[in-house]
Amino acid sequence: MQFITQILVAMTVFQSGIAVDAQPRTFDGTLIVSVSVMRGSEQDVKQLEVVSTSGVRLVDLLPRYRPIEGRQEYVVDCADWAQGMYLVVVSDGKQTNTIKTVKVR
């Protein structure tokens, strides 16, 4: 399963105007968010947050460094979260948000 996820991350096509992209996945009670930064981009990940579909902010991370190879992973413990859909929101320096959904079982 992880191999398939890595293939999907490698095949991600960036939209014009968006400097970052995120691929969330869950595994054994943890949420792993792979964040990619477009090569040569002036922008970086400014904020990463996880929000429930009812609007409650569960996680708010402020990344403090630029990834050397253009990709970094964030690991969040989600073992005590309720089952359901969550939104992963990644903000870049241009105030553009990339929003992805992830299902926690």
N, C-alpha and C positions, 0 to 999 in steps of 0.2 A: 504494500500500500504506500509506504513511504517513497519507493522508487517511482511510482506513478505521480505522486505529488511533486517530486523533484523535476520530472519531465514537464509537468504543467507549468511549473515556475520558470523553467528554461524557455518555454514557448510563449511566455507572456509578451504581448505586443503593447508597447507604451503608446498612450494617446498623446497627441501633440499638446503641449502646454502643461503636462503633468510631469513633474520631475521624479516622483516616487511612486512605487506600487507596492502592494502588500498581498501576501498569500497566507491566510490563516488556516490552521488545521489543529485538530485535537488528538491527543494520544495519552492514554492512561492518566486521566485527570489533570492534564496540563494543556494549556493553549500555547501553541508555538506559532509565532507570526514572523515569517520571512519577509524582510523589507528590502526592496531593490531600489537603488538610486541610479537614475539614468547617467550613463557615462558622459563626462564633460559638462554635467549640469552645474549651474551656479547654486542651485537650491539644495536643501538637505532636509532630512526629517526633523521637524520642529516639535511635533507632539504625536503621541500614539495613545489612543484611548479605546476602551471597550465599553459599550453602552448596551443595556438591555433594550428590548423592543418597546418597553414601557417608558423609556427615557431616563432610566437610572444609570448614572456613570459608575461603573464598577472598578475600572482601572484607568489611571491617568499617568502615563510615563512621559518624561521629557528627556529624550536622548541627548547626550552631551558630547558626542563625538561623531565625526564623519567616518563612515566605513572605508577602509583602505581599498578593498576590492569591489566596492559598490554594492555590497550585500551584507546584511546583518540579521541576526535572529533575536527575538525577544521571547522569553519563556515566562508564562504566567500560570500560577496554580489556580485551577478552576474546579477542583474536586468537590468543593462545597457549593457550587452554583447549581441552580435548578436546571432541569432539562429544558431545552428550547433553543430558540434562535437569538443570536447576539450580533451586534454590529461592531466591526473593527474599523475605526476611523484613523487615518493617517494624514497628517497635515504637513505640507511643505512650506517653504519660505514665501511662496507666492500666494499664500492663503487659499490654496486649492486643496480640497479634501478628497481623498480616495476612500470610498466606503465599501467594505466587503462584509458579507454575512458569513457566520460560522454557526454550526449546529452542535450543541453540547448534549451528549447522551448520558 
